[in-house]
Amino acid sequence: MSLPQTLVIAHRGASGYLPEHTLPAYRLALELGAKALEPDLVPTKDGVLVIRHENEISGTTDVAEHPEFAHLKTTKSYLGIEQTGWFVEDFTWDELSALRCKERLPELRQSNTRFDGKYPIMQLRELLELAQETNVTSGFMPQIVFEIKHADYFASQGFDMARLFIEECNKEDWDHSYSIIESFELTVLRRLHLEGLDANLVFLLESEGAPHDEVARLGAGARKYSSYLSDDALADLASWIDGVSVAKSMLFSDPDIVTRAQDAGLDVFTWTLRPENHFLQPEFQIGDDPATHGNWEGEFRHIIATGVDGIFADHPDLALAALGY
C-alpha cells in the first residue's frame, strides 16, 4: 500500500481540541482535514476492544467519581513498574460504558476541560463505523493507524490481542488495505504478519529502553530499541514489516534515521507533533509558559523536511498548515 507524502495522522483524534479518543475528537479530526486516525486499543474484562491511551484510566475518565467502582481500585506491577488506579481489564464493557472521558492534560489544555464528563468511552467498532460512514457520505475512506497496546502484558492476563483485533475487524467487515497496525512490541506484529492481513505493519521505537515483550522474555538481555536502527537491523525489519515510527526527539539527535530506514525499504513515521512549549524542542519554545504555543510551525517544518512519510499530530490542522495546505 503506497502512502501519500506526508500523511497527517490525527493522534487520538483532534486531541488538541477535545478530550482524546472520543467520537467528537475523531469527527473533528476528519473535518480539519486529517486523512488518517489513530486509536490505542486495550481490552475489557469480557474481551471488548476499547479506545484508551492506557489500560489505567483514572487520568482520562471520571472513574474516581463512581463509588460503585471503588472496590476495583488496585495496584498492579509489570516489569517492575507499579501503578495504582483503575484498569480497563477489570471492567466489563457494560460497567465501562457508565464512565465519561476527561482531558488527560488539563494543565496544558485547560480549555478542553469544559468537555469533561460529556463523552463516553469508545469501542473499536465505533471508529470503524465512523470511517465507513465517512466513505459513504464523502467518498473518502480514512486510514486507521491502530496501536495495539501492551500485548505481552495482556497475554499474561489471558487476552490474545491479535485475535481480538482480527475478530473485531471481521465483525465490521473492515478492509485492512486501509489499516496501519503499530506496536512497541514485535511479537504481536509477527502474529499479525503470519495472519496475512493486507495491512501495513509498523514498529514503534522509543528513544530509550527496550521492547517490553523482549524484557519479559530476556530480562537484561533484551535488545535495546536503538539496536534496531543499524543498517542490518533495518534491512531485517524490512523483510517482513512495512515501517518504523520513531519518537520525534530521535530526528533531532540522528536525522539520518529517515533516509537510512527508507533506503532499507521502510516507511518512516514520527510522533507526536504538538504546539505547546512543553512539547517543543528548546530552540522552538517561546517564553516560559509550558501551555503557550511556541514556534510550532518551525519545529513541524523541520521534522517534515527530514522526509518522514507520516506525522502524528494532536492538532491535524496545524500539521496540514505546516505542510502548506
N, C-alpha and C positions, 0 to 999 in steps of 0.2 A: 504494500500500500504506500503510494507516494504521499508526502506531506507538503502542504504549501509552505513557502518561506516568507515570513516566520510565523508559526502557528501561535496564536494567543489563546491560552488555556485559562479559563476562569477558575481560579483556585478556591475550591469550596463554594462556588458561585461568585456573585459580586460581593464578596465578603468584606470589602472595604466600606460598603454602604449599608449592609443589612447583616444580621447575625448569620454566621456561616452555616452551610449545609441545610438551609431552609428552602422550601419550594419558591418563595418570593425572591430569594437571593439568586437562584438558578434562572428564574424567569427574567430578572433584571439583567443578568449577565448576557442573555441572548438579545435583549433589547438594546444593550450597549454595543453589540457587535461581535461578541465572542463567538468563535467557531468551534470551541471545544469546552467541555465542562469536566471538572474534577471532583469526584466524590471519594471519601475514605470509607472503607467497608469494615464493619465489625458485626459479630453475631449476637442475637439474643439467646436466652436460655433454651427457647424452643426452636432455634435454628433459623430465625428470620434475619436476613442481612439488612442492617440499618446503616444510615449515613451519619457517622460521627468521626471527629478527628481522632479521638482516643476511646478506648473502652471505659475509662474512668470519666464520669460525666458531671461531676459537681461543678466544674468550671464552665460548662456550656448548657446546662439545663437548670431548672428550678427544683431539682430533686430534693435538696435540703429543706425545702418548704413543705414537703409532703410527709407528715408524721406517719402515714401508713407504710412508708418505706424506710423508716428509721432503723429497723432491725436488719436491713440489708447493707448498712454501712459497715465496711470491713477493711482490713489491711491485707494486701497481697504482696508477694515478693516474686520477682522474676529476674534471673541472672544477678541476684544480689541487690536489686533495687527494690526498696519497699515503697508502697504507695497506699495511702488511706483515702477511702471515699466510697462511691457507689459505682458499680461496674455493670456494663450492659449485659454481660453474660449471666448475671444473676437475676435478670428481669425477664419475664415473658413479654411477648410483644404487646399483649393486652395491658400489662402493667406499664410498660414503657410509653404507650400511647397516651397515658394520662399526664405526662410531663410536657413542659413547654421550654423552648430554647431561649438562651440569653447570649448576649455579646461576650465573647471569650476574652477580648482585650479592652475592657471598659476604661482603663486609664488612658489609653491611646485613642480610643474611638468612642468618646463619650456620647456623641450624637446617636450612635447605633443603639444605645441602651434604651431609647424610647420605644424600641420594638420588643424589649424583654417581655416574655410571658405571652406573646401573641401567636407564635408559630409552633406546631407540633414537630416532633422528630419524624424524619422521612424514612421510609423503606426504600431499598434499591429499586423496587418495581416502579415507584412513583417517578423516579428520574428517567427510567427507560420509557415510561408512558409520556413524559414531557417531551423527550426527544422525538418520539414517534408522532406525537401531536404536532410538534413544530414542523416536521416533514410534511404532514398532511396540509397544514394551514399555510405554510410559506414555501414549500418545495425544497427546503433545505434541511438535511439531516445533520445535526451536530455530532461531532465525535465525542465520545466519552472516555476520559482517562481515569480508569478505575485504579485506585490504590488499595491493594489488599494488605491490611494491617496485621502485624504480629502473628503471622500464620503459624510459626513454630510454637509460640505460647498457646495459641488456641488449639493446636493439635494436642498439646499436653493436657488440655481441658476437655478433650473429646470432640472437637469441632474440626471437620475437614473443610478448610476454607475454599480450596479449589473446587471441590464437589458442590458445596453450597452455592458458589458463584455460578458455576455452569448450570445447575438446576434452576436457579432464579432467572437467569437469562433465557433459558429454554422455555420457561413458562410464559415469557413475554414475547417469544419469537424474535429475540433480539438478533440483529445481523452483526456479527463480530467484525465485519470489514470496517465498521465504524468504531471499533474498540482499540484502545491502547491500554494495556494492563501493566501496572508497575508495582514493584515491591522492593523493599530494602533487603529481601531475602531471596536468594536464588533457588532454594528448594521448591517453593511454591511456583516460581516461574518455570522450572523444569517440568513440574507436574502438568502445567497448562500447555507447555510446548508439546509434551507427549500426547496430549489430548487432540492435537492437530487443529486447534482453533485458528480461524482466519483472522488473526488479531496481531497487532504489534506488541511485542513484549519488551519492557524497558526496566533496566536495573537501576535503582536509586542508590546513589553513593553519598554518604556523609563525608565531611572534610576530615573527620577523626573517627577512630574506633573501628569496629569490625561488625559484620552482619550477625544479628542475634541468633540465627539458626546455626551458624558455624560456632559461635561462642558456646551455645548449648551443647553442641556435639564435641567440640575440641578444646574448650576452655582457653587457656593461654596460648594454645597452638593455632587458634583461629587466624585466618588471613585478614589482614587489615584492608579496609576499603581502598587505601592508597595502592595496594599491591595489584589491584585490578586495572590500574591505569598505565601499566607498562605497555609497550607496543605489542609484545607477545600476548599479554593477558587480554588486551582489546581485540586482537585478532581471534583469540579463542572464544570470547564472548560473541563476536560477530558471526561465528559459525552456527549459532543457534538462537540468538536473540536479535532484536532489531535496533535497540538503542540504549543509551545510558542517560541518566538525569542527575546532574551534579548540583550541589549547593553553590549559589552564586558567588560566594566568597572564593571558591576554587578558581573561578575565571579571572580573579584579580591576582591570585598567587601563582597561577600556572595557566596563562591564557592560551597556550598551545594545546591544551586538552581538547579543545573543539576540533582543531584541524587533525590532530592525531587520531581521534576517535572516528571522525568522518572518513579519513583515509583508510581506516580499517573496515569501513562499510557500515558504520553505526550512525543513526540519528542521535543528535545531542540536544537535550533539554536542560533547562536550569530553573531553579526555584529559590526564593519566591520574590518577585519584584513588588515592592511596597514603597509608598512615597514618604512615609513618616521618617523623621530624622532617626528615630530609634533603630530603624532597619537599614538605613543607608550607610555606605562606606564613609569614613570620616571626611574625606575630601568633598563629599557631596552634601554634607549636612549644613544647615543654615540656622544659626542661633543655638540656644541651649535647651529649648523645649523639645522633649522627645516626641511629643504628639504633633508638632508642627511639620507641615510638608517642607522638605528641603528641596535641593536641586534634583528632584526625582527624574526629570527628563534627561539631565546629563548622565545620571547613572544608567537609566534604562537604555539610552542610546549607546553608551559604552559597552553594555552587555550585548546588545543586538549586533554591534559591529564585530563581535568575535565570530559571528556566523552561525550562532546556535539555530537549530531547526524549530525549537519551540520554547516559549517562556510562560511560566506560571505567574499570574498576577491577581492580586486581590481586587484591583480596580482595572478591569479589562479595557475600559475606555481610555485610561491614561496610557496603557501599553500600546493601544492602537494609535494614539496621538504621537507617541514616540516613534512609531513606525511610519508616520506621515499620513495616516488615514483620518 
